[in-house]
Every structure is written in structure tokens, then in C-alpha cells.
Amino acid sequence: MTDIQIYDEQELVHIAFDDIRKYHGSKEMAAVGVAYRMAEAAFEALYGIDVPERQEISIQAGQGCTGFRDAFEFITRAETRGQYLVDPEYPTARYDPYTKNSYACIFSRSSGEEVEVSLKKGFLPAAFYDLAKKDRDGLLTQEEAAVFETLKKDLCLRALELPLDDIVEVR
């Protein structure tokens, strides 16, 4: 995995995963890792070998968690620019049996071109959804909280290590 490159005005910016991790913290590492790879896949599909410009990218995310938001914001500044929309009712990649959230995002260029990037079914194990529900409901035991944090970190590492085709689908 290489750094994501993006133009901010005239300046070429190199963004490593670790830069986003420092910005976000360690709470939602699985989401940060997946979002980083989603952006990588979207830019490859929309721009090929060309480098995207922050100012021309907008994102519609089906997942409103801070891990996705922070990764996309750090890379594109879409939220700051008013170009980031969360639509938890988006119909694609709705794997969580406890919520309507989607694990898909649409990345758009100001020219109108867009691409949908979705997490592949099965990347997140059933235990992830069960623990996430208990976390949302405030019912995690101390032991379960530790297991959940370890699982999220392991999923993050997996997202960063696997080839893009094993993590996301691009349409």
C-alpha cells in the first residue's frame, strides 16, 4: 500500500494511513482502515494514474461513524467544504443486522463522474456487528470491550494488508 496523493490547491499532499490514525485516534480503527482503502480504490477508478484535487471531490457515505468521516475528511476535506453527506438508508452493502447503515460510499468528481465503492460482504465477521450493537447500547462488559478493540485493530490491519479487490467492490 502506498500513500494517497492528492492536490490541495497547487500543493501535492502525500497522506499515509498513519497520518489519519494520528488525527482520528484509535477508537474506530477498522473504519479508518476500510475508509482509507475505499478512498484509494475510488481515486484509482475515477482518476487512473492522475492525482485528484481535493476541491473537486464530494462523498456520499452510507455510514456515519467517526472513523469513516475522519478518514474521508483528512484526505478530501469534503465535510469542511460541505461536500460530505451521510445517507444511512443507502441500499447497497447493508450487512449489519442491527442497523440500516450501509458500508458503501459514492465518490463524485465535480465533472459529474462518480463511482460507488462498497465493502465486500464477509469482511466484517458477525462478532463485529454483535459487539458494535452492545457498544451502542452501552452493554459491553469490560472483557467484551477489550475483545472489540482488539478485533477493530485486527480488521484495520487486515484492510491495510489485503489487495483492494479482496476488500472492496467498485462500480
N, C-alpha and C positions, 0 to 999 in steps of 0.2 A: 504494500500500500504506500502510495506516495502522498505528499502534501497536496491539498487542494489549492489551486491557484485561481485568483480572481482579481479583476481590476477594481480598484476603488478610485473613481475619477481617473487620473492618469497613472496612478501608482499600482504596480503589480504586487499583490499581497500573497504570501505563502502561508497557508494555515495548516498546521499539523493537528492531529487529534488531541495531542497533549495540551495545545493552546486552549481548546474548547473545554477540556477537562478542568483546567485551572480556572476558567471562567465560571463553569457550572458548579463545580464541586463534585461530590461523589454520591449524591443521593439517587440519581436515576441513570446509572452508568449504562445499562442495557439500551435505554432510549437514546442516549447520546451517541453510543457506538453505531446503532442502527441508523440514526439520522445522518451521521457523518457519511456513512456508506450510501444512503439514499441520495444525498446531495452529489456525491461522486458519480453515481450512476446517472442521475438526471443531467448533470453537466456533460457527461460523455455522450448521452443521447441527443441533447439539444445543440451542443457545440462541437462535437467531434474533438479534433486536436486544438481548436481555438480556445482561448481563455475567455470566460464570461465576464460581464461587467455587472457589478452589484446593482447599479441603478436600473437595470432593465429586467430584473428577476422579481416575480411575485410567486407566492406559495399559498396553496390551499391545503391545509393539513386536516386529516381526519382524526387526529389525536391531539388533545390539548395539554398533555403533560409538559412540565418544565424542561425535561430532558430534550424533547424534540424542539420545543420553542427556543431554548438557549442555543442549541447547535445550529439551527437554521438562522437565528438572529446573528450569531457570531460570524457565520460565513457570509450571509447576504445582507444583513441589516434590514430585512424585509419588514419586520414588525415596526421598527423605528420609522420606516418610510411609509407606513400604512399599507403595506403590500403583503400582509400576512393574515390569513383568515383561517379560523378553526371551524370545521364543519363535522362534528362528531356523528352526524347522521349520514355521512358519505357512505355509499353502499358497498364499496369494494373492501376486501380484506378485513371483514368484521369477524375476528376469531374469538374475542373474549366473550365467554358465555354469560358474563355478568353485566356487561355494558354494551352500548351501541357504538362505542368508539371504533374507528377504522384505523388500520395500520397501512394507510395509503396516503400519498400526497401528490398533488398536481403542481409541477413546476412550470411556470409560464415565462416566456420572453415578451418584452413589450411589442415585438413584431407580431405576436399572436400565436407563435408556435408554442406547443405545450406537450408535456409528457407526464404520464401517470407512473409513479414508482410505488410499488407495494411490497410489503414484507411477505416472504413466502410462508405459506401455511406450514405449521410444524416447527418453524424456527424457535418459537416460544413454547416451552412444554406446558402441559396442563397445570403443573405445580405453580408455574409463574402466575397464571390467572387466579388460582385459588389463594395464593399468598397476597396478591395485589388486592383482591376483594377484602380479605381480612384486614389488610393495612388501611384501606379506605374506610372500613367500618370501625377502625380502632380496636380490633380484636386480636392482633398479633401478640403472641407471648414473646418473652424476651428471646427464647430459643428460636422461635419462628422468625423473628426479626433478623437475627444473625444469619439464619439459613437464607432468607430472602436477599439480604445484602450480598452474600456470597454468590448466590445464583445470578443476581444482576451483574456483578463484576465478571463472572464467568461468561455470561451471554455477551457482554461487551467485548471481551477478548475474542470470543468466537466470531462475532460480527466483524472485527477488525482483521482476523486471520484468514477467513474463508474467501474464496473468489466471489466476486459480486453476483455471479449467476446462481450461487448457492444460497444467497441471502434475499435478493430482491427480484421482482419481475418488473420489466419496463415495457409500457405500452404507449 
